[in-house]
């Protein structure tokens, strides 16, 4: 569990096998221990999308050992920021939390050439998120 000064970010997509795992991988790699990172899916798959694993490996980030998690109310409650990626109404809403919905293509069933631009857009959004959550790092 993070301390009180460490923001917690939850990434949610339907299968927790592609977009949310790539976003979590980037945030862990780029923010380190300054942010607590969670990810989950409303209907998680059994394993991470192998093309997402490959796309992140190209960036030097290993998400191969990650396991898709089921979205729980507790995960949402303990998060300061909840970022959804195509999970629709599956995410519970609690007052006082920051919610964002990132409209990103689903990498499921896509080849590496289609997944790279999704990965790159996720990285761009993660970099912006870090400047918002950790303004002292941006200075």
C-alpha positions, 0 to 999 in steps of 0.5 A: 500500500502506498503512503499518503503522499503517493497517488494511486492510479488504476488502469481499467480495460475490458480484458486487462490484457493489452491497453491497461497493461501497457499503460501500467507498464509505462507508468511503473517504468517512468514514475517508479515508486512515486506512483502506486500502479494498479490495473484490472479488467471487467472481464479479464483474459487468462494472459497478457496479449503477446503482441502487447508484450512484444510492443512493450519489450521494444521499449525495454519494458517487460510486462510478460510476467503480469497477470490480468486482474478482475476489477474490484470495488476495492481497487477503485476505492483505493485509487486517486485516479481511475483511467478507463479504456473502453470498459463502458459502464463496468467501472464503479464511480465514487465521488472525489476521484479523478476519472478519465476515459482514454479512447484507444484502439483495442490491440486484441487480435492486431499485429505489431504494426497496428499495436505500436501506434496504440503503445506510442499514444499510451506513452504520450498520455502517461507522460502527460499524466506524470506531469499532472500527478508529480508536478515537482518532477516536471519542474 
